[in-house]
């Protein structure tokens, strides 16, 4: 079978895509390479040997920075945000399947935080906590600030999912004698589970690397993005690159594991 010749548009688009990928991942590859600097290496090229010295240095006591503590805080905060985002987005998607008074106003109010600058939200939450005498903490004020970022995305995703959800399956389950909870558990939930996993992953990643909304709300203990930003003015060794490489690999592992779960669930559902 003869293929049609590709026009000039294909090569222009292919070249544009390659340039975009290089622009996106070029700096990341430089950090990845420099993280393997030798023990006497610096922050720039050329490499002064190859070693894992700076990765081992991450687990040692640092003169500046708290890698382990900030990572644990960001991980815990991301998991908390993920759980709340999935639960609230699911409930909102179910609620908005039926029309009720004030639905439009509530919808626009829920997504309004997307158009407000992140630093303004962070500053506002921090000021309110101080005015009422509460100390900003990463698990209270920062949690609320991150939810103003993740919840609108989760709600919008679930709206799209339920707008395409065929109600015939629920009607068939009710005809067979299932109550509302059984219909949701055995029919609705298995069908929307991949979307819920995607919402959870989206919420976790948005929270894990959020900087602006954590700046005024994290309190005295930094999250990982704040810790990395603070280290850029103090740390003059490739340990900063090693930290960037570790966090990037961790993010990729989370994404890979989530995609594997989604594929597994999809195959189970396809097999009935």
C-alpha positions as CSV (number, residue, x, y, z in Angstrom):
1,X,0.0,0.0,0.0
2,X,1.5,3.3,-1.1
3,X,1.5,6.1,1.4
4,X,0.7,9.7,0.5
5,X,3.8,12.0,0.5
6,X,4.0,14.2,3.5
7,X,3.7,17.9,2.9
8,X,5.9,20.7,4.2
9,X,3.4,21.3,7.0
10,X,4.3,17.9,8.6
11,X,8.0,18.8,8.8
12,X,7.4,22.2,10.1
13,X,5.2,20.8,12.9
14,X,7.7,18.1,13.6
15,X,10.5,20.6,13.9
16,X,8.4,22.8,16.1
17,X,7.6,19.9,18.4
18,X,11.3,18.9,18.7
19,X,12.3,22.5,19.5
20,X,9.5,22.6,22.2
21,X,10.8,19.3,23.8
22,X,14.4,20.5,23.8
23,X,13.3,23.8,25.4
24,X,11.2,21.9,28.0
25,X,13.6,19.2,29.0
26,X,17.0,20.8,28.1
27,X,17.4,22.5,31.5
28,X,16.2,19.4,33.3
29,X,18.8,17.3,31.5
30,X,21.6,19.7,32.5
31,X,20.6,19.5,36.2
32,X,20.4,15.7,35.9
33,X,24.0,15.5,34.5
34,X,25.5,18.0,36.9
35,X,24.0,16.1,39.9
36,X,26.6,13.4,39.1
37,X,29.6,15.8,39.6
38,X,32.6,14.5,41.3
39,X,33.4,15.4,45.0
40,X,35.3,18.5,44.0
41,X,32.9,19.5,41.2
42,X,31.0,22.8,41.0
43,X,27.7,24.1,39.8
44,X,28.7,24.5,36.1
45,X,30.2,22.4,33.4
46,X,32.6,20.8,32.7
47,X,32.1,17.8,34.9
48,X,34.9,17.1,37.4
49,X,34.6,13.4,37.6
50,X,31.5,11.2,38.1
51,X,30.2,10.1,41.4
52,X,27.1,9.7,43.6
53,X,28.7,11.9,46.3
54,X,26.1,14.6,46.2
55,X,23.2,12.1,46.4
56,X,24.8,10.6,49.5
57,X,25.3,14.1,50.9
58,X,21.5,14.5,50.8
59,X,21.1,12.1,53.7
60,X,23.8,13.7,55.8
61,X,23.4,16.7,58.2
62,X,23.4,19.9,56.2
63,X,24.8,23.2,57.3
64,X,21.9,24.8,55.4
65,X,18.6,23.3,54.6
66,X,16.4,20.5,55.8
67,X,15.9,18.1,52.9
68,X,14.3,15.2,54.7
69,X,11.9,17.3,56.7
70,X,10.8,19.4,53.8
71,X,10.3,16.4,51.6
72,X,8.2,14.6,54.3
73,X,6.1,17.7,54.8
74,X,5.5,18.1,51.0
75,X,4.6,14.5,50.7
76,X,2.2,14.5,53.6
77,X,0.6,17.7,52.4
78,X,0.3,16.4,48.9
79,X,-1.5,13.2,50.1
80,X,-3.8,15.3,52.3
81,X,-4.7,17.6,49.4
82,X,-5.1,14.6,47.1
83,X,-7.6,12.9,49.5
84,X,-9.7,16.1,50.0
85,X,-9.6,16.9,46.3
86,X,-10.9,13.5,45.3
87,X,-13.6,13.4,47.9
88,X,-14.9,16.9,47.3
89,X,-14.7,16.7,43.5
90,X,-16.6,13.4,43.5
91,X,-19.3,14.8,45.8
92,X,-19.5,18.0,43.7
93,X,-19.8,16.1,40.5
94,X,-22.6,14.0,41.9
95,X,-24.4,17.0,43.3
96,X,-24.3,19.0,40.1
97,X,-25.9,16.2,38.1
98,X,-29.2,17.6,39.2
99,X,-30.2,21.3,38.9
100,X,-30.7,23.2,42.2
101,X,-31.1,26.8,43.1
102,X,-27.9,28.7,43.1
103,X,-25.9,26.1,41.2
104,X,-24.5,28.6,38.7
105,X,-23.4,31.0,41.4
106,X,-21.8,28.2,43.4
107,X,-20.0,26.9,40.3
108,X,-18.4,30.3,39.5
109,X,-17.5,30.8,43.1
110,X,-15.7,27.4,43.2
111,X,-13.6,28.2,40.2
112,X,-13.0,31.9,40.9
113,X,-9.7,31.1,42.7
114,X,-8.2,30.1,39.3
115,X,-8.2,33.7,38.1
116,X,-6.9,35.2,41.3
117,X,-3.0,35.5,41.5
118,X,-1.6,32.7,43.7
119,X,0.5,35.1,45.8
120,X,-2.6,37.2,46.6
121,X,-4.4,34.1,47.9
122,X,-1.4,33.1,49.9
123,X,-1.0,36.6,51.4
124,X,-4.8,36.8,52.2
125,X,-4.9,33.4,54.0
126,X,-1.7,34.3,55.9
127,X,-3.1,37.7,57.0
128,X,-6.4,36.2,58.1
129,X,-4.7,33.5,60.2
130,X,-2.5,36.2,61.9
131,X,-5.5,38.4,62.6
132,X,-7.5,35.7,64.3
133,X,-4.4,34.7,66.3
134,X,-3.7,31.4,64.6
135,X,-0.2,30.4,63.6
136,X,0.1,29.5,59.9
137,X,1.1,25.9,59.5
138,X,1.7,23.7,56.5
139,X,-1.1,21.3,57.5
140,X,-3.7,24.0,58.1
141,X,-3.3,27.3,56.3
142,X,-1.1,25.8,53.5
143,X,-3.6,23.0,53.1
144,X,-6.4,25.5,52.5
145,X,-4.3,27.5,50.1
146,X,-3.5,24.4,48.1
147,X,-7.1,23.4,47.9
148,X,-8.0,26.7,46.3
149,X,-5.8,25.6,43.5
150,X,-6.5,21.9,43.2
151,X,-10.3,21.8,43.9
152,X,-11.4,23.8,40.9
153,X,-9.4,21.5,38.5
154,X,-10.8,18.4,40.2
155,X,-14.4,19.7,40.1
156,X,-14.1,20.7,36.4
157,X,-12.7,17.2,35.5
158,X,-15.6,15.5,37.4
159,X,-18.1,17.7,35.7
160,X,-16.8,16.6,32.3
161,X,-16.8,12.9,33.4
162,X,-20.4,13.0,34.6
163,X,-21.6,15.0,31.6
164,X,-20.6,12.0,29.5
165,X,-21.8,9.4,31.9
166,X,-24.6,7.3,30.4
167,X,-27.5,7.2,32.9
168,X,-28.8,4.0,31.3
169,X,-26.5,1.9,33.5
170,X,-27.9,3.3,36.7
171,X,-31.4,2.8,35.5
172,X,-30.7,-0.8,34.7
173,X,-29.2,-1.3,38.1
174,X,-32.3,0.1,39.8
175,X,-34.5,-2.0,37.6
176,X,-32.6,-5.0,39.0
177,X,-33.4,-4.0,42.5
178,X,-30.2,-2.1,43.5
179,X,-30.6,0.8,45.9
180,X,-28.8,4.1,45.5
181,X,-25.7,3.0,47.4
182,X,-25.4,-0.3,45.6
183,X,-25.8,1.5,42.2
184,X,-23.0,3.9,43.1
185,X,-20.7,1.2,44.5
186,X,-21.1,-1.4,41.8
187,X,-21.9,0.7,38.7
188,X,-20.9,4.3,38.9
189,X,-17.7,4.0,40.9
190,X,-16.0,1.3,38.8
191,X,-16.8,3.4,35.7
192,X,-15.4,6.7,37.0
193,X,-12.5,5.1,39.0
194,X,-9.8,5.9,36.3
195,X,-11.0,9.5,36.3
196,X,-10.8,9.7,40.1
197,X,-7.3,8.3,40.1
198,X,-6.4,11.1,37.5
199,X,-8.0,13.7,39.8
200,X,-5.9,12.4,42.7
201,X,-2.7,12.5,40.8
202,X,-3.5,15.9,39.5
203,X,-4.2,17.2,43.0
204,X,-1.0,15.6,44.4
205,X,1.3,17.0,41.8
206,X,-0.2,20.5,41.9
207,X,0.3,20.5,45.7
208,X,3.7,18.9,45.7
209,X,5.4,21.5,43.7
210,X,3.3,24.6,44.6
211,X,5.4,27.5,45.7
212,X,3.4,30.8,45.5
213,X,0.5,29.6,47.6
214,X,2.8,28.1,50.2
215,X,5.0,31.2,50.6
216,X,2.9,33.0,53.2
217,X,1.0,30.0,54.6
218,X,3.5,27.3,55.4
219,X,4.6,28.8,58.6
220,X,8.0,28.3,60.1
221,X,8.6,24.9,58.5
222,X,9.2,24.9,54.7
223,X,7.7,22.7,52.1
224,X,10.1,21.3,49.6
225,X,9.6,24.0,46.9
226,X,10.2,26.7,49.6
227,X,13.3,24.8,50.8
228,X,14.8,24.6,47.4
229,X,14.1,28.2,46.7
230,X,15.8,29.2,50.0
231,X,18.8,27.0,49.2
232,X,19.5,28.7,45.9
233,X,20.9,31.7,47.8
234,X,22.9,29.7,50.3
235,X,24.0,26.3,48.8
236,X,26.9,26.5,46.4
237,X,27.4,22.8,45.8
238,X,25.8,20.3,43.4
239,X,23.8,18.9,46.3
240,X,21.0,21.2,45.0
241,X,21.1,19.4,41.6
242,X,21.0,16.0,43.3
243,X,17.9,17.1,45.2
244,X,16.3,18.2,42.0
245,X,17.1,14.9,40.4
246,X,15.7,12.9,43.3
247,X,12.4,14.9,43.4
248,X,12.0,14.6,39.6
249,X,12.5,10.8,39.7
250,X,10.1,10.6,42.6
251,X,7.5,12.5,40.6
252,X,8.0,10.3,37.6
253,X,7.6,7.2,39.7
254,X,4.3,8.5,41.1
255,X,3.0,9.2,37.6
256,X,4.2,5.8,36.3
257,X,2.5,4.0,39.2
258,X,-0.7,5.9,38.7
259,X,-0.8,5.1,35.0
260,X,-0.2,1.5,35.8
261,X,-3.1,1.4,38.2
262,X,-5.3,3.2,35.6
263,X,-4.3,0.6,32.9
264,X,-5.0,-2.2,35.3
265,X,-8.4,-0.9,36.2
266,X,-9.2,-0.3,32.6
267,X,-8.3,-3.9,31.6
268,X,-10.3,-5.3,34.5
269,X,-13.3,-3.3,33.5
270,X,-12.9,-4.4,29.8
271,X,-12.9,-8.0,30.9
272,X,-16.2,-7.4,32.8
